[in-house]
């Protein structure tokens, strides 16, 4: 039976260990029989030597199978890491498209906001004098329950002035702002680095060397 998968290897290891245990018992009996033959003055049949040789061969086979099992497990672990990273990278790519749409919308908001603010300021007296209720607009503009990534993206799109106009009081400065697209790119960059780390552990020297070189370039660029 070909020994390829982890289960195949484990099964064969168990079989050989059982054989070895049986042979150890036979070896003890053979040694006793040969000792008794020598005591009687008879020629021993040297079965113990043959059994000892067989046990040594089994030990070599077990060592090789254990090495193969370790290599197979390491390969499976690398494959699992690669699959997780690739799946996450794909999801990150899809999210980045959505993030780009959010960033575009925020940029459009930042452009339109001053005109809206000026119109509101200009029309405030007329609307109020006509009995207009501005509560809904005011409450919408004073909403402070925004996640920090969105606050950063908002500041990135329109600066601190727009954030303050929306009622967001935050210690985040303009220089600390970050678009959602850029934030997702950082996630994607970390996943690409993980894929390179997986390749760097490959048993194939060329693949591992190239991956390590790419990692070094990435670290220097960062």
Secondary structure by P-SEA (a helix, b strand, c coil): cccccaaaaaaaaaaaaaaaaaaaaaaaaaaaaaaaaaaacccccaaaaaaaaaaaaaaaaaaaaaaaaaaaaaaaaaaaaaaaaaaaaaaaaaaaaaaaaaaaaaaaaaaaaaaaaaaaaaaaaaaaaacccaaaaaaaaacccccaaaaaaaaaaccaaaaaaacccccccccccccaaaaaaaaaaaaaaaaaaaaaacccaaaaaaaaaaaaaaaaac
